[in-house]
């Protein structure tokens, strides 16, 4: 993976060209990931989807001169994550639908 970023504005012309093409959609797998811990400087809070060894963010990809680059799509956080992060990447569960159901492990 050459790069990873978040797509926060789905109506941006920069992202629209990739979002409208199914071939540019992908899953970005993760086991856990870090977010900045609120009011704690550089300290991180690690998050994961409960009862899942591997989960995935809904994402888009495109080729670049450095290799394929990826971006995960964001949505509003659920009440469990909102104190840590107001916008949050979609996590896809094993049932094939998007949820934002990660729990903090701070």
C-alpha positions in Angstrom: 0.0 0.0 0.0 1.6 3.3 -1.1 -0.6 5.7 0.8 -3.8 5.9 2.8 -6.0 8.9 3.5 -9.7 9.5 4.5 -12.5 10.8 2.2 -14.5 13.2 4.4 -16.3 15.1 1.6 -18.0 12.6 -0.7 -19.3 15.5 -3.0 -15.8 16.8 -3.8 -15.0 16.7 -7.5 -11.6 15.2 -6.6 -13.2 12.1 -5.1 -16.4 11.9 -7.3 -14.6 10.5 -10.3 -13.5 7.5 -8.2 -16.7 7.1 -6.2 -18.9 6.7 -9.2 -16.8 3.9 -10.7 -17.4 0.5 -9.1 -14.0 -0.7 -10.3 -12.4 1.9 -8.0 -14.1 0.7 -4.9 -12.3 -1.6 -2.5 -12.0 -2.9 1.0 -9.1 -1.8 3.2 -8.5 -4.5 5.8 -7.5 -3.8 9.4 -7.2 -5.6 12.6 -7.0 -2.5 14.7 -6.1 1.2 14.2 -5.2 4.2 16.2 -6.8 7.6 16.7 -5.5 10.5 18.7 -6.7 10.3 22.3 -8.7 13.5 23.1 -6.8 16.1 25.1 -3.8 13.8 25.5 -1.1 15.2 23.1 0.4 12.5 21.0 -1.2 9.6 23.0 -3.2 7.2 20.9 -6.4 5.3 21.5 -6.5 1.9 19.7 -9.8 0.7 18.2 -11.1 -2.5 16.8 -14.4 -4.1 15.9 -15.6 -6.4 18.7 -15.5 -10.1 18.0 -13.7 -9.7 14.7 -10.1 -10.7 14.0 -10.1 -8.8 10.7 -12.4 -6.0 9.6 -12.4 -3.6 6.6 -13.0 0.0 5.8 -15.0 0.9 2.7 -12.5 2.4 0.4 -11.6 3.6 -3.0 -8.3 3.2 -4.9 -6.4 4.5 -8.0 -3.1 3.9 -9.5 -0.3 6.5 -9.1 3.3 6.8 -10.2 4.3 5.4 -6.8 1.9 2.5 -6.9 -1.7 2.0 -5.9 -3.1 4.6 -3.4 -6.1 4.0 -1.2 -8.6 6.1 0.8 -11.2 5.1 3.3 -14.6 6.6 3.3 -15.9 8.3 6.5 -19.3 8.8 8.1 -20.6 10.1 11.3 -19.4 8.1 14.3 -21.7 6.1 16.5 -22.2 7.1 20.1 -19.5 4.8 21.4 -16.8 6.3 19.1 -18.0 9.9 19.0 -16.1 11.0 22.1 -12.9 10.0 20.4 -13.6 10.9 16.8 -16.7 12.7 15.3 -16.1 11.4 11.8 -15.1 7.8 11.4 -14.4 5.3 8.7 -17.0 2.8 7.8 -16.2 -0.7 9.1 -17.6 -3.5 7.0 -18.7 -6.5 9.1 -18.8 -10.1 8.0 -22.5 -9.7 7.0 -21.5 -7.3 4.2 -23.1 -4.1 5.4 -21.4 -0.9 6.6 -21.4 -0.1 10.3 -19.4 2.3 12.5 -19.4 -0.1 15.4 -15.9 0.0 16.8 -15.3 0.2 20.5 -12.4 2.1 22.1 -9.7 0.2 23.9 -8.2 3.2 25.7 
